[in-house]
Amino acid sequence: MSNAARRDPDAPAAPRTRLSSATIARYATGSLGTGGFATLPGLVLTYYLTDSLGVAALLAGVVITVAKIWDVVIDPVIGALSDRDLLRHGSRRRLMIIGAVALPVFFALTFAAPPALGPTVGAVWVLVAFVLTATAFSLFQVPYIALPAELTPSYDERTRLLSWRVVVLTFAILLFGAGGPALRGLTDDPTLGYLVMGVIAGVVIAVGMLVSTAVARRTVVPSTGSGRGTGGPGNATGGAAAIARTSIRDHYAAGIRTLRRSAPFRALLATFLLQALATGLMLAGAQYVATWVLRSEDAIQLLFLALIAPALLAAPLWGVAAKRVGKERTFAVASIAFAVAALTIVGAVWAPGAWIYAPVAIAGIAYAGMQSLPMAMLPDVISHDERTTGPGQAGSFSGVWTAGETVGFALGATTLSIILALTGYVSSTAGETVTQSPTAVTGIVLSFSIVPAALIAVSLLTLSRYRLRRADVEGDTR
């Protein structure tokens, strides 16, 4: 007898797995916000502190690190609140809207510190404003990352969804990486230029976030728990009620438990954290490379054009490759390509010049894969956990994931500030002219080449421990 003949006519229809183009477009638009927030502060904030407010390089690193530590602390809590909202209201949208509305105000304030107040007051100003900005961003980002696991149960559809998200993310990196410095240069007054940049960029980020909240109006796909463990369909209602009754502290502890029980999550998170550290280090160092290696502050726009233009075309192709040979294998190929390209840039120590744009372009192609593939693998990890332990923890996963990503980018800026301090980088206030020593310039190049390449190499070791495959996520479909 066929499977169709044995099907219970009263059983609910299987959820639709094919995502509409409108859903994909709205979800992907959110990356205009996430890409903007990750790119612009990562690109110019350290430089803003050292070369506009006169903050010493090491102190600048402390300011950014403290703000990111706060982000790490609150991300799992926001994940818990997001899970609770989903249970009570059937949507994660509330926190996303709050974050999107609050972010542009605090983002503009981050770049509004008057240099006349002095380096110490300027550092405190930026610290407080950036902490508030990071809080608003987390209110959006944590539930946003949890959505793909709920939008579709399909292994391949998640790759499709996240591939297009990375296309928009890549466009956002180009837009903010090149457009941010261009906005800064609209006026001859550097202080006013940073403020104009902060206001306009903050508004654009908020618009992208608000558009994407439309896909979080309701839960599209019901829980895919298999019935094993304590959270299967047979007791899903009781499990949901239990989650709704637990405290934020309990949810925070649940985030830690996700790390303990999910080996695929640990491997994927460790890989992504190391790669965020490498790319965060290069992002924070790009303006320094433009100013002191390529000898033009405006060269930052060409660097980003070289990085992102190839990536815009490459992002969908990584998804095609992943469908054929597997996400984790394709992820490894992208990582190796990025490491080789970064390593090549060390030649700028002896022969700085426009040739740097070529390896940067190769790194951009690889970067598209390094972003889309782990983000497509995360929903698989969440679904696998649901099949084995029960539903209701997507927010916990996304909270820990966002915290790990934040740690990576924060340590990138911190690592750069340490390298700058050790090599004798000279800070300055807006309009002041200084000269950097050859040692300081060498430190800038190394932070943009050898150090990121080494971090990517280590991340390949952690990636080798990721052993989740399609059958583990979707089950035996024969």
N, C-alpha and C positions, 0 to 999 in steps of 0.2 A: 504494500500500500504506500502511496506517495506521501511525502510530508504534508502536501497541501490537503490531502484527504483527511489526515489525522488532526488538522488544525482545529482548535476549539472555536466555533463561530462567535462565542461570546467574549473571546479574549480580545484585549485592546490591540489596535493596530500598531505595528512597529513604528517607532519614531522616524520621521523623514530625515535622512542623513545628508541629502544634497542641499547645501546652503545656497540661498538666493544671492544674486549679484548685489542686491541692495544691502543685505545683511553684511556681506563681506566688505562692501565699500564703507558702510557706516563704522564697522568695527575697525577697519584699517585706518580710517581718518583719525582715530584716537592717537595713532602713532605720530601724527603731526605735533601733538602735545608732548608725548613721551620723548620723541626724538629731539624736540626743541629744548626741553628741560635738561636732558642728558648732555646735549651738545654744547649749548652756549655757556652755561656756567663752567662746564668742564674745560672749555676752550679758553675763556677769557677771565674767569674769576681769580685764579692765582696771579695772572698777569696784571689784572686790575689792582689787586692788593699790593703787589711789589712795585709796579711801574706807574701807578697813578696815585695811590695813597701813601706810598713810601714805607709799607710794612715789610719788615725783614722776611726773607724767604722762608726761614724756619717757622716764624710766627704765622705766616700766611698758610703754611701747611697745617699748623695746629688749628687755625680757625676753621678750615674746610673739614678737617678730620673730626672735630668736635661736633659740627653740624651733622655730619654723616653718621656719627655714633648715635646721636639722638634719633636719626632716621631708622637705624637698625633696631633700636629699642622699641619704637612705636609700630613698626611694620607688622609684627606678629599680632599685636593688639588690634590693629586695624583689620587684619585678616579675620580675627575673631568677631569683631563687630559686623564685618561683611557677611560672614556665615550666619550670624544671628538675624541680620536684616533679611537675608534670603529665606530663612525659616518663618519669620514673622510676616513678611510682606510679599514674599514671592519674587523679590528683586534685590539686586545689589546697587540699584541706581542712586539711592539717596546720598550715600557717601561720595560717589563719583561727582555728583552735581555740586555738593558743598566744596569739594576740593577744586573743581574747575572754576567756580566763582571767586574763591578766595585767592587763588594763585597769582593772578596778574597784579594785584595790589602789592603783595609781598615781594614779588619778583622785581617790580619797578623800584621798590624801596632798597633792595639789595644793592643796586647800582646808583643810589642817590646820595651816598656819603660825601659830604663836603671835605676836600683835602685840607682845607684850612684848619679843621679841627685837630689835625695831627694824626700820626700813625696809630697810636693806641686807641683813641676814640674811634677812628675809622675801622680798625679791626673789630672792636666790640659792636659797632653799628652793623657791619656786614654779617657778623656771627648771628646776632639776634634776628635780623631780617631773613637771612638764609635758612635758619632753623624753622622759622614760620613758613617760608616758601616750601621747604622740604616736607613739612607736615601736610600742607595743602596738597602737594603732589602725591604723597603716599595715600591720602584719602581717595584719590582717583586711581592710582596705579595698581594698588593691591587688588581691589575687586575687578579691575580691567583685565589683569592677568588670569584671574580665575575663570573668566567667561568662556574661553574656548572649550574647556572640558564639558560645559553645559550646553553649548550651542550645537554640537554634533557629537555622536558617539563614534564617528568614522575615523579610522587611522589616517586614511588618505585625505579626507576632507579637512582635517586639522592641518595637514601639511599645506594644502591649498589655501586655507584661511590665513595661516601664519606667513606664507610666502608673500601674499599680497600685502599683509601688514608690514612686512619688511621692505617692500617696494616703497610704501609711503614713509616708513621710517628712514629709508635711505634718502628719499627726496627731502625729508625734514632736516636731516643732517647737512645736506647741501644747502638748503634754504637758510638755515640758521648759522651754519659754519661760514658761509660766504656772505650772507645777508647781514648777519649781526655786526661784523666788523665794518661793513659798508655803511650801516646805519650810524655806527659810532663815528665814522668819518664825515658825516653830513655837515658838521660844524667844526670850526677851527678850535673851539673850546672843548678839550677832552672831557671835562667834567660834565658839561651839557650833553656831549655826544653819548656818554655812557647812559645818562638818564633817558635820552630819546630811545636808545637801543632797548633799555629795560622796559619802557612803557609799551612800545610797539610789539616787541617779541612776546611780552606777557599776554597781550590781548590775542595774538595769533595762537599761542599755546592754548589759551582758554577756549577759543572757538573750536579747535580740533577736538578737545576733550568733550565739550558739550555735545557735539554732533554724535560722538560714539556712544553717549549714554542711552541713545534710542534703542540699542540692541539689548540693553539690560532692563527693559521694562517688565519683562516676565521671564521665567525660566523656560527656555525653548525645549530642552530635552530633559525628560525625567531621569532620575537616578538610574545608573546602569549596574547597580550592585547585583551580584550573581546569586546571592542567598547564602554564601559562605560567611563564616565569621558571625559577628554580632550585629551587623548592619544590613543584612539582606532584605529583600522585599517583604519577607514575612514579618519583620519587626521594624520596618522603616519608620512608621509613625511614632512608635515608642522611642526609637533612636533620635528622631528629630526633636521630640519633646524633651528628651534628656539634654540634648545640645542647647536647646533654648533656655534651659534652667541653669546651665553651668555659668560660672563667673568668668570674667575676663582673665583672671589669673589661671583658671583651669584651661581656657582656650590657649593662653600663652604656653602653658605646659604641653598642650596638645601639639603645638608647633614643634616643640623639641622632640616629642615622640615620633613625629613624622620622619625626622632625621634618623632616629634609632631603628625604626621598623622597616624603612624603605631603602634598601641598598641601591636600587637604581636612582633614587632621588639624591642620595649622598654623592654618588659618582657624578651625576649630571650637574649638581649644584657646585661641587668642588671644581669641575672643569670650567663652568661658566664664571665662577668667581675669579679664578686665575686669569681667564681671558679678559674679563672686565678690568682687572688690574693692569694687564698689558695694554689694552686699548685705551683705558683711562689715562695711563701714563703718556701714551703718544698724543692723545687729545690735549692734555694739559700742556704738553711740550711743543705743540704745533706752532703756537704764536711765537715762542722763543726761537724755534728753528727759522721761521720767516724773518724775524727781526735781526738775529745775530749770526745766522748761517747763510741765509739767502740775501741778507742785508736790505730787506724791504719789509716794513710792517704790513704793507698791503699784499705781500706774497701769500699771506694766509688764505686769501680767496682762491688763488690758483692751486694751492695745496688741496683745498677741499674740492675744487672742481676735478682735480686729478683723482682724488679718492672716491668721489661719489658718482661721477658720471658713468664710469664702467659698472659700478655696483647697481645702478638703476636697471641696467640691462641684464645683469647676472642673477638678480634675486629670483625671478621665476625659474631660471634654468637650474638653480640648485634644487628647487622643488621637484623638477622633472628627474634629475639625477637621483634624488633620494627615493623616489617611487620605484626606480629600477634596481638600485643596488643597496638600499637601506639608508635610513637617516643617520645612523651612527657612523657608517663607513664614509658617507659623503661629508659628514661633519669633520671627520679626521682629515680628509683630503683638503678641505677648505683651511683647516688649522695649519697644516704643513705648508701650504702655499703662502699663507700670511706670514709665518715665521721666516721662511726663506726670503720673502720680499723685504721684511723688516731688517733682517741681518745684512742685506745688501747695502742698506743706507749708511752703514758704518763708514763706507768710503768717503763720505762727506767730511770726515775728519781731515783728510789729506787733499781732497779735491772737491770742495763745495761747488755746486752749480745746478743748472736747470735739469740735469739728468736725474735728479732726485725724484722728479715727477713720475718717471717711468715705474720704479718699484712701488711708489705710492699708489699708482693706478692698479698694479697687480694686487697689492694689499687690499684695495677697495673691492675688487672682485671677490677675493676670499672673505672679506669682512661681511659681505651680504650673506654668505653661507653660514658664517659663524654667528650671525644674529637669527636668521630664520630657522635653522635646524634645531638648535636647543629649545627655542620657543615652541616649535612643533612637537618636540619630544616631551616637554613638561606636561601637557594634557594627557599624553599616553601614560606617564608615571602616575598621574592622579587617577585615571581610569583603572589602571592596574591595582592601585591601592583600594579603590572602591570594590573591585571584584573580590578582593581577599579579606578586607576588613569592614566594608560597608561605606555608605555615602556620607556626605555632610562635612567633609574636611577640605574642600577645595580652597577655601579662604585661608586655612592654616598653611597649606602648601604655598600659595601665592605670597603670603606674608613672609614666610621664611625665604622664599626665592628672591623677593624684592630686597629683603635685608641683605642677603648674600651679594646681590648685584650692587647694592649700595656700598657695601664694604669694599668690593673690588674697585669701584671707581674712586672711592675716598682714599684708599691706599695708593691708587695711581697718582693722585695729586700730592699725597704725603711723600711718596717715594721721590717724586720730582723735586719737591721742596728740599728734601734731604740731600739729593745729588747737587742741587744748586748751591746749597749752603756749604757742602764739603768742597766744592770746586771754586768757591769764592765769588759767586754771583753778586753784583752790586745792585741793590734796589734803588729806586728813585721816585720822586713825585712827578705829577703831570707837568710837562714842559721842561723838565730838567734833563740835561744831556750828560750821559755817563759813557764810559768805555769798559768793555768786558775783557778780561784776560783770556789768552788762548786756552788756559785750563778750564775756565768757565764755559767757553764755547764747545770744547771737547766733551764736557759733561752733558751739555744739551744734546749733542749728537748721540752719545751713548744711551741717553734716556729715551731716544727716539728709535733706536736700532737694536743693539745687543741685548739690553735688559728686557724689552718686550719679547724678543725672539726666544730668550731663555725661559720666560714665563709660559709662552705657548708650548714649548717643548715639554715642560713639566705637566701642563694640562693634558697632554696626550696620554700620559701615564694614568691619570685619573679617569679619562675617557675610556681607556681599555677595560675598566672595571664595570662599565655600563653594559649589561647583558640582556636588556629588555628587548623583545622582538614582537612582531605583529601578532603572533599567536597568543602571546602573554596578555596583550591588550584587548584583542577582539574575541579571543577564545577560538575553539575549534568550530569553524563554520561549515564543515563538510556535511 
